Amino acid sequence: MNKPLDNLCILPMNFNQFIDWYRELGKLKIFWAKQLNSVKLVSADEEKCLMEIEWAIRKHTERVVMIVAKDSNKASEMLRKSSNRYLNAIKLVMIPEVDTLNSLYDINARSILYFWNQTSNTLEPNNEVRITTLFTWSDDDMETFKQIHKKSWGFFIPPRKEDHIVVLAYLNNARVGMAYFNKNNFNIDYGIHVIHNFWRNRIGTRILREAFDLGKKLGAKYISVVRVLRSLKISSSDKRAILFYRSNNPFLRLNVYRLAE
């Protein structure tokens, strides 16, 4: 390989920064990020890269190859060249959202990944929304989080005290939305949530802007959000979430695919 790149292909981070970001993302236990044992950068240039990854899954390890590319043609090229070497590995492909992976490949899972920086031009937030940020929380607070989650996406995932700053949104003194801002990798873990009855009031945008401010205070160059789609046929809830994030103008929009074996 040549000298290390300032950015890892199309990602807004170098390889060492990617390891730190991705290791923290593994706590989400999603199809493309799990507890990390190791990452090896096999090849990289400004258009594409290939990484060998090893996950710790219960009492065994899982071998993974991740390809990040500026377009589907570059991704397909790397898949062809590496196919014999990684016959039994999980294959992940990350390309810009505006592109589509070749239909010859059988995809069995898809996720979106968006990045913003401090100059990203979001929608105008609802300035009537009041925000509080919680670094610790009580059992009563946890019950509030649970109610917001359930009235937003139907189930509840609790915050992690060692990782999360909870952003809580109020409208007319009612708690109407929230997010978990990960202070270790500046990801909005599990996304932004607003109670269904309060959708389309720019509450989510106000929460996103607060995440920008938290990131700035912590020295972040960017913040990210991940959404794993419930089905390859995009559900109505996934469609709403994607439209919300897109409308707030992330500077980088990516699809992450897992290929069937």
C-alpha positions in Angstrom: 0.0 0.0 0.0 1.0 3.6 -0.5 1.3 6.1 2.4 -1.9 6.3 4.6 -4.6 8.5 3.1 -6.0 11.5 5.0 -9.5 10.0 4.4 -10.4 6.3 4.1 -11.7 6.4 0.5 -15.1 8.3 0.6 -15.3 8.3 4.4 -14.6 11.5 6.3 -11.9 9.8 8.5 -8.6 8.1 8.2 -8.1 4.4 8.9 -7.2 4.8 12.6 -10.2 7.1 13.1 -12.4 4.5 11.3 -11.3 1.8 13.7 -12.3 3.9 16.7 -15.6 4.9 15.2 -16.4 1.4 14.0 -15.5 -0.2 17.3 -17.9 2.0 19.1 -20.6 1.4 16.5 -20.3 -2.3 17.1 -22.1 -1.8 20.4 -25.3 -1.3 18.3 -25.0 -5.0 17.2 -26.3 -4.4 13.8 -25.7 -6.6 10.7 -22.6 -4.6 9.6 -21.1 -3.6 13.0 -20.6 -6.0 15.9 -18.1 -6.5 18.7 -14.8 -5.9 17.1 -11.7 -8.1 17.4 -9.6 -6.6 14.6 -9.6 -4.6 11.4 -6.9 -4.9 8.7 -6.7 -2.5 5.8 -5.8 -4.7 2.8 -5.9 -2.1 0.0 -6.9 1.5 -0.3 -6.9 4.5 -2.7 -9.1 7.5 -3.2 -11.8 5.6 -4.9 -12.0 2.3 -3.1 -10.7 0.3 -0.2 -11.0 -3.3 1.2 -10.8 -4.2 4.9 -10.6 -7.6 6.6 -12.6 -7.5 9.8 -13.0 -10.0 12.6 -16.0 -9.9 14.9 -16.3 -11.6 18.3 -19.7 -13.5 18.3 -20.4 -15.2 21.5 -17.7 -18.0 21.8 -16.5 -17.8 18.2 -15.3 -15.3 15.7 -16.8 -14.2 12.4 -14.7 -13.3 9.3 -15.9 -10.2 7.4 -14.7 -8.3 4.3 -15.9 -4.7 3.9 -15.5 -2.9 0.6 -16.0 0.9 0.6 -16.1 2.5 -2.9 -17.0 5.7 -4.6 -19.5 3.9 -7.0 -21.0 0.5 -7.7 -18.5 -0.3 -10.5 -15.5 0.1 -8.3 -17.2 -2.1 -5.6 -18.0 -4.8 -8.2 -14.5 -4.7 -9.4 -13.2 -5.3 -5.9 -15.7 -8.1 -5.3 -14.6 -9.9 -8.4 -10.9 -9.6 -7.7 -11.4 -10.8 -4.0 -14.1 -13.4 -4.5 -11.8 -16.5 -4.2 -9.9 -15.1 -1.2 -13.1 -14.5 0.8 -15.3 -17.4 -0.1 -16.5 -18.0 3.4 -16.5 -14.4 4.7 -19.4 -12.1 5.3 -19.3 -9.6 2.5 -20.3 -5.9 3.2 -20.4 -3.2 0.6 -20.6 0.6 1.3 -21.3 2.9 -1.6 -23.0 6.3 -2.1 -26.8 6.2 -1.6 -27.5 7.6 -5.1 -25.9 4.5 -6.7 -27.2 1.0 -6.9 -25.3 -2.2 -6.5 -25.3 -4.5 -9.6 -28.5 -6.6 -9.7 -26.4 -9.7 -10.1 -25.5 -9.6 -6.4 -28.0 -11.1 -4.0 -28.5 -8.6 -1.1 -30.1 -9.7 2.1 -29.7 -6.6 4.4 -29.4 -2.9 3.9 -28.6 0.1 6.1 -28.2 3.8 5.5 -25.3 5.9 7.0 -25.4 9.7 7.0 -22.8 12.2 8.0 -23.1 15.9 8.8 -20.5 18.5 9.7 -20.8 21.9 11.4 -21.5 23.7 8.1 -24.3 21.3 7.0 -27.4 23.3 6.0 -30.3 21.7 7.8 -34.0 22.7 7.7 -35.0 25.5 10.0 -35.6 23.9 13.4 -38.6 24.6 15.6 -37.3 27.2 18.0 -40.2 26.8 20.3 -38.7 23.4 21.3 -36.8 23.4 24.5 -33.9 21.0 24.9 -32.2 19.5 27.9 -29.2 17.3 27.9 -28.8 14.6 30.4 -25.5 13.0 31.4 -27.1 10.9 34.2 -30.8 9.9 34.6 -33.2 8.5 37.1 -35.7 5.7 36.9 -38.4 8.2 36.2 -36.3 9.6 33.3 -35.9 6.1 32.0 -39.7 5.6 32.0 -40.0 8.8 29.9 -37.4 7.5 27.4 -39.3 4.3 27.2 -42.6 6.1 26.4 -41.0 8.3 23.7 -39.4 5.3 22.1 -42.5 3.2 22.1 -44.6 6.1 20.7 -42.0 6.7 18.0 -40.8 3.3 16.7 -42.7 0.8 18.8 -40.0 -0.6 21.2 -37.4 0.6 23.7 -33.6 0.4 23.9 -32.2 2.0 27.0 -29.2 4.4 27.0 -25.8 3.4 28.1 -24.5 5.7 30.9 -20.8 5.1 29.9 -21.5 6.2 26.3 -24.5 8.4 25.9 -25.7 11.9 26.4 -29.5 12.0 26.2 -31.0 14.9 24.3 -34.5 15.5 25.4 -36.9 17.8 23.6 -39.9 19.6 25.1 -42.8 21.3 23.4 -45.2 23.3 25.7 -43.6 21.5 28.6 -44.4 18.1 27.2 -41.5 15.7 26.5 -41.9 14.9 22.8 -38.6 13.7 21.4 -35.1 12.4 22.2 -31.9 11.0 20.9 -28.8 9.3 22.4 -25.7 11.1 21.4 -22.6 8.9 21.6 -19.8 10.9 23.1 -17.2 8.4 22.0 -17.8 8.4 18.2 -20.3 11.2 17.8 -23.0 8.9 16.3 -26.7 9.4 17.1 -27.2 5.9 18.4 -30.6 4.4 17.3 -31.6 7.6 15.6 -33.8 10.6 16.4 -37.2 9.8 17.9 -40.3 12.0 18.1 -43.7 11.0 19.4 -46.0 10.2 16.5 -48.5 12.9 17.3 -45.8 15.6 17.1 -44.3 14.6 13.8 -43.8 17.3 11.1 -43.1 20.0 13.7 -39.3 20.3 13.0 -38.7 18.8 16.5 -36.3 16.2 15.0 -34.4 18.9 13.3 -34.1 20.8 16.6 -32.7 17.6 18.2 -30.3 17.2 15.3 -29.0 20.8 15.7 -28.4 20.1 19.4 -26.4 17.1 18.4 -24.3 19.4 16.2 -23.7 21.6 19.2 -22.7 18.7 21.5 -20.3 17.4 18.8 -18.7 20.9 18.5 -18.2 21.1 22.2 -16.5 17.6 22.2 -14.3 18.4 19.2 -16.2 16.4 16.6 -15.5 17.2 12.9 -18.7 15.4 11.9 -21.7 13.5 13.4 -23.3 10.4 12.0 -26.5 8.4 12.1 -27.2 4.8 11.1 -30.6 3.2 10.3 -30.9 -0.4 9.5 -33.9 -1.0 7.2 -36.4 -3.5 8.4 -36.9 -4.9 4.9 -35.3 -4.6 1.5 -38.7 -3.4 0.5 -38.6 -0.1 2.3 -41.3 0.1 5.0 -43.3 3.3 5.6 -41.4 4.0 8.8 -38.0 3.6 7.2 -39.2 5.8 4.3 -40.2 8.6 6.7 -36.9 8.3 8.6 -34.8 8.4 5.4 -36.8 11.4 4.1 -36.3 13.3 7.4 -32.5 12.7 7.4 -32.1 13.5 3.7 -34.1 16.7 4.1 -31.6 17.9 6.7 -28.8 17.7 4.1 -26.1 15.4 5.3 -22.9 16.0 3.3 -22.4 12.3 2.8 -25.1 9.7 2.2 -24.2 6.0 2.0 -25.9 2.6 1.6 -24.4 -0.4 3.4 -25.3 -3.8 2.0 -24.7 -7.4 3.2 -24.5 -9.9 0.3 -26.1 -13.3 0.6 -23.6 -16.2 0.8 
